[in-house]
């Protein structure tokens, strides 16, 4: 069953143009000039129930605009959107109760309250009954390991722990669709990993549909099996992450070779990028990869060969910037 269907979605923003200086500022009060900025340009895609999708692209590509359209926060200029079988901008109660939106750069819990009091406000907003609230809160706090923080003022909680509580607040009502905009921004690598593991486990247990945007592409690689790639408002790729990596693989592969001191690399000297006593790093074009692997495999003094997998960040940089 489809959770989201988008057809020919376009969003334009009209912005006021104003030259520098007081004179030009005064002039703009009487004669205003506007410019249209095309944030989303005729994009179409669908997402199945239970999928975890990575929404990626450079700054200004249209990612947050798309999420806000899906959440019903902004109206499209044209096109059709169906989210959970309804038009999101109608803001029907059933729709609002089945969607959760996490924005890593802007929390929704009041920092002046204790965690439990802030979460009780969410309980009232979503009309969650006492028994459900207790069960869900206990389950989510155990999964996130934040039970000990419930009575602590949020202002005194670390950024990583606060993000966990923000995620809990969005999941208390068990939404069918979860939108995550930079969920690990500003967190240390341990907090990032904890949140990723939690989201994977939550998706496995509840089959909720998730859309994740992140400039930390490790989030995308760890969480998502499918990606949507936006560039200047256009959707330029819609498919599996695995297939994307295969289609746009880098022209050269990095090979790390562990070996004994006396290893002979004369036949592949031109591919050596770095070398020390017991380790050599090669940079090999795809067309020479098979030949180099054969040569290395025939060397008895070679103890280990590791071919590095292309990182999503490197593939995107090569694709979008070159």
Phi, psi and omega per residue, in radians:
X1 nan 2.428 -3.104
X2 -1.458 2.275 3.082
X3 -1.539 -0.572 -3.089
X4 -2.434 2.389 3.017
X5 -2.400 2.156 -3.093
X6 -2.152 2.247 -3.136
X7 -2.248 2.116 3.037
X8 0.892 0.761 -3.110
X9 -1.307 2.208 3.086
X10 -2.301 2.400 3.071
X11 -2.376 2.112 3.075
X12 -1.965 2.437 3.025
X13 -1.948 2.329 3.090
X14 -1.678 2.096 -3.095
X15 -2.062 2.478 3.131
X16 -1.295 2.282 3.090
X17 -1.692 2.255 -3.108
X18 -2.509 2.202 3.109
X19 -1.342 2.840 -3.122
X20 -1.233 2.512 3.046
X21 1.954 2.689 -3.105
X22 -1.139 -0.717 -3.122
X23 -1.027 -0.795 -3.140
X24 -1.199 -0.570 3.096
X25 -1.130 -0.765 3.109
X26 -1.140 -0.690 3.126
X27 -1.059 -0.663 -3.095
X28 -1.211 -0.287 3.089
X29 -1.208 -0.513 -3.060
X30 -1.816 -0.546 3.127
X31 -2.304 1.762 -3.052
X32 -1.666 2.416 3.079
X33 -2.074 2.356 -3.086
X34 -2.098 2.711 3.058
X35 -2.279 2.393 3.100
X36 -1.532 2.260 3.064
X37 -1.924 2.124 -3.120
X38 -1.521 1.790 -3.093
X39 -1.468 -0.650 3.095
X40 -2.302 2.280 -2.969
X41 -2.121 1.560 2.983
X42 0.946 1.002 -3.107
X43 -1.786 2.544 3.129
X44 -2.411 2.407 3.068
X45 -2.947 2.932 3.049
X46 -2.402 2.672 3.138
X47 -2.289 2.275 -3.135
X48 -1.462 2.702 3.111
X49 -1.009 2.314 3.085
X50 1.541 -0.096 3.126
X51 -1.325 2.615 3.008
X52 -1.977 1.959 -2.987
X53 -1.921 2.366 3.026
X54 -1.671 2.169 3.102
X55 -1.840 1.921 -2.978
X56 -2.218 2.847 3.138
X57 2.734 2.942 3.128
X58 -1.244 2.962 3.036
X59 -0.985 2.362 3.138
X60 1.445 0.114 -3.114
X61 -1.271 -0.402 3.139
X62 2.017 0.182 -3.042
X63 -1.119 -0.920 -3.103
X64 -1.179 -0.626 3.073
X65 -1.039 -0.760 3.122
X66 -1.098 -0.791 3.118
X67 -1.037 -0.727 -3.130
X68 -1.176 -0.581 3.039
X69 -1.136 -0.770 -3.134
X70 -1.130 -0.562 -3.130
X71 -1.469 -0.112 -3.130
X72 1.412 0.285 -3.118
X73 -1.451 -0.487 3.051
X74 -2.351 2.636 -3.125
X75 -1.546 2.464 3.043
X76 -1.298 2.706 3.048
X77 -1.244 -0.701 3.015
X78 -2.767 2.948 -3.119
X79 1.848 3.037 -3.094
X80 -2.143 2.462 3.062
X81 -2.313 2.289 2.976
X82 -2.122 2.073 3.101
X83 -2.139 2.109 -3.071
X84 0.916 0.704 3.053
X85 1.156 0.484 3.097
X86 -2.557 2.869 3.038
X87 -1.433 2.058 -3.011
X88 -1.069 -0.568 -3.074
X89 -1.330 -0.103 2.998
X90 -1.279 -0.343 3.090
X91 0.896 0.807 3.079
X92 -1.208 2.595 -3.074
X93 -0.996 -0.740 -3.126
X94 -1.081 -0.656 3.108
X95 -1.176 -0.849 -3.093
X96 -1.089 -0.548 -3.137
X97 -1.389 -0.168 -3.087
X98 -2.005 0.289 3.113
X99 -2.272 2.502 3.047
X100 -2.271 2.401 -3.079
X101 -2.227 2.019 3.135
X102 -1.918 2.099 3.109
X103 -1.996 1.904 -3.052
X104 -1.052 -0.483 -3.097
X105 -1.537 -0.139 -3.109
X106 -2.584 1.818 -3.141
X107 -1.362 2.794 -3.138
X108 -1.926 -0.161 3.132
X109 -1.469 2.416 3.135
X110 -1.236 2.179 -3.095
X111 -1.236 -0.291 -3.113
X112 -1.445 -0.199 -3.112
X113 -1.733 2.823 2.954
X114 -1.249 2.797 -3.117
X115 -1.012 -0.778 -3.086
X116 -1.136 -0.683 3.132
X117 -1.190 -0.678 3.106
X118 -1.126 -0.696 3.133
X119 -1.219 -0.532 3.098
X120 -1.180 -0.508 3.049
X121 -1.127 -0.747 3.079
X122 -1.072 -0.659 3.101
X123 -1.002 -0.782 -3.122
X124 -1.226 -0.701 -3.135
X125 -1.036 -0.754 -3.082
X126 -1.653 0.130 3.074
X127 0.926 0.842 3.125
X128 -1.509 2.269 -3.125
X129 -1.282 2.832 -2.990
X130 -1.023 -0.774 -3.084
X131 -1.149 -0.807 3.108
X132 -1.038 -0.813 -3.123
X133 -0.993 -0.820 -3.116
X134 -1.105 -0.781 -3.124
X135 -1.114 -0.832 -3.114
X136 -1.144 -0.749 -3.128
X137 -1.102 -0.754 3.120
X138 -1.063 -0.799 -3.113
X139 -1.110 -0.839 -3.081
X140 -1.188 -0.682 3.137
X141 -1.173 -0.618 3.092
X142 -1.183 -0.761 3.130
X143 -1.101 -0.669 -3.113
X144 -1.564 -0.187 -3.130
X145 1.013 0.909 3.127
X146 -2.199 0.313 -3.135
X147 -0.912 -0.696 -3.041
X148 -1.251 -0.136 -3.074
X149 -1.760 -0.069 -2.981
X150 -1.063 -0.542 -3.109
X151 -1.687 0.099 -3.106
X152 -1.603 2.424 3.060
X153 -1.089 2.313 -3.037
X154 -1.059 -0.516 3.127
X155 -1.085 -0.424 -3.086
X156 -1.699 0.092 -3.119
X157 -1.689 2.501 3.131
X158 -1.099 2.774 -3.110
X159 -1.021 -0.739 -3.132
X160 -1.112 -0.773 3.134
X161 -1.200 -0.618 3.116
X162 -1.133 -0.680 3.109
X163 -1.110 -0.656 3.071
X164 -1.036 -0.758 3.141
X165 -1.193 -0.608 3.058
X166 -1.080 -0.757 3.125
X167 -1.116 -0.752 3.100
X168 -1.013 -0.741 -3.109
X169 -1.071 -0.569 -3.123
X170 -1.406 -0.423 -3.068
X171 -1.695 -0.109 -3.081
X172 -0.979 -0.631 -3.094
X173 -1.633 0.213 3.104
X174 0.893 1.108 3.134
X175 -1.182 2.591 3.092
X176 -1.355 -0.522 -3.129
X177 -2.128 2.252 3.138
X178 -2.150 2.117 3.100
X179 -1.804 2.168 -3.079
X180 -2.116 1.887 -3.134
X181 -1.787 1.831 -3.117
X182 0.966 1.032 -3.055
X183 -1.212 -0.287 -3.107
X184 -2.018 0.257 -3.072
X185 -1.094 2.328 3.078
X186 1.358 0.055 -3.086
X187 -1.675 2.661 3.058
X188 -1.293 2.931 -2.985
X189 -1.121 -0.505 3.123
X190 -1.243 -0.789 3.115
X191 -1.105 -0.701 3.093
X192 -1.031 -0.830 -3.110
X193 -1.112 -0.696 3.122
X194 -1.083 -0.755 -3.137
X195 -1.182 -0.709 3.103
X196 -1.074 -0.787 3.132
X197 -1.081 -0.705 3.125
X198 -1.098 -0.804 -3.106
X199 -1.116 -0.672 3.088
X200 -1.095 -0.817 -3.139
X201 -1.111 -0.733 -3.125
X202 -1.111 -0.753 3.118
X203 -1.110 -0.718 3.124
X204 -1.093 -0.667 -3.065
X205 -1.436 -0.551 -3.008
X206 -2.023 -0.107 3.117
X207 0.948 0.598 3.116
X208 -1.376 2.577 3.091
X209 -1.451 2.360 -3.116
X210 -2.283 2.437 2.967
X211 -2.124 2.176 -3.046
X212 -2.062 2.200 2.931
X213 -1.940 2.444 3.137
X214 -2.870 2.423 2.992
X215 -1.453 -0.214 2.993
X216 -1.524 1.674 -2.986
X217 -1.231 -0.169 2.994
X218 -1.100 -0.628 3.070
X219 -0.968 -0.812 -3.092
X220 -1.153 -0.780 -3.107
X221 -1.148 -0.626 -3.103
X222 -1.394 -0.586 -2.986
X223 -1.716 -0.564 -2.854
X224 -1.938 2.461 3.039
X225 -1.759 -0.270 -3.101
X226 -2.356 2.580 3.129
X227 -2.291 2.670 2.929
X228 -2.035 2.157 -3.115
X229 -1.913 2.052 3.101
X230 -1.792 2.484 3.056
X231 -2.515 2.033 -3.091
X232 0.909 0.728 3.072
X233 1.458 -0.111 3.140
X234 -1.762 2.518 3.049
X235 -1.522 1.924 -3.046
X236 -1.839 -0.155 3.033
X237 -2.679 2.367 3.087
X238 -2.483 1.808 -3.102
X239 3.061 -2.936 -3.072
X240 -1.262 2.597 3.095
X241 -1.122 -0.701 -3.136
X242 -1.064 -0.772 -3.132
X243 -1.195 -0.629 3.096
X244 -1.058 -0.782 3.135
X245 -1.123 -0.609 3.140
X246 -1.259 -0.764 -3.102
X247 -1.158 -0.658 -3.032
X248 -1.993 0.543 3.140
X249 -1.002 2.543 3.114
X250 -1.110 2.630 -3.087
X251 -1.228 -0.371 3.129
X252 -2.156 2.523 3.095
X253 -1.910 2.486 3.055
X254 -1.640 2.206 3.120
X255 -2.049 2.212 3.090
X256 -1.825 2.136 -3.068
X257 -2.028 2.092 2.993
X258 -1.672 2.360 -3.008
X259 -2.698 2.971 3.035
X260 -1.382 2.910 -3.010
X261 -1.069 -0.581 -2.979
X262 -1.596 0.348 -3.077
X263 -1.232 2.419 -3.115
X264 -1.751 2.071 3.132
X265 -2.002 0.387 -3.038
X266 -0.993 -0.674 -3.052
X267 -1.322 -0.234 -3.126
X268 -2.236 0.491 -3.115
X269 -0.983 -0.646 -3.048
X270 -1.161 -0.286 -3.123
X271 -1.669 -0.079 -3.069
X272 -1.307 2.172 3.115
X273 -1.722 -0.642 -3.122
X274 -2.707 2.513 -3.097
X275 -2.606 2.399 2.946
X276 -2.332 -2.876 -2.969
X277 -1.038 -0.769 -3.031
X278 -2.142 0.129 3.134
X279 -2.531 2.390 3.104
X280 -2.259 2.365 3.095
X281 -1.930 2.181 -3.128
X282 -1.939 2.595 3.003
X283 -2.116 1.898 -2.913
X284 -2.087 2.215 3.037
X285 -1.041 2.614 -3.094
X286 -0.948 -0.682 -3.065
X287 -1.214 -0.316 3.125
X288 -1.786 0.010 -3.003
X289 -1.087 -0.809 -3.110
X290 -1.081 -0.767 -3.133
X291 -1.077 -0.795 -3.114
X292 -1.150 -0.705 3.112
X293 -1.076 -0.678 3.121
X294 -1.134 -0.772 3.134
X295 -1.097 -0.786 -3.137
X296 -1.143 -0.670 -3.132
X297 -1.156 -0.412 -3.128
X298 -1.497 -0.118 -3.114
X299 -1.546 1.996 -3.141
X300 -1.146 -0.443 -3.099
X301 -1.414 -0.138 3.086
X302 -1.416 2.154 -3.074
X303 -1.730 -0.444 -3.135
X304 -2.764 2.422 3.088
X305 -2.158 2.182 3.116
X306 -2.172 2.104 3.065
X307 -1.726 2.017 -3.070
X308 -1.236 2.371 3.071
X309 -1.301 2.469 3.100
X310 -1.072 2.289 3.074
X311 -1.425 2.487 3.137
X312 -0.987 -0.691 3.138
X313 -1.044 -0.740 -3.129
X314 -1.198 -0.697 3.136
X315 -1.114 -0.794 -3.131
X316 -1.134 -0.730 3.113
X317 -1.046 -0.777 3.139
X318 -1.138 -0.661 -3.072
X319 -1.329 -0.766 -2.994
X320 -1.610 -0.458 -3.030
X321 -1.807 -0.331 -3.102
X322 -1.734 nan nan
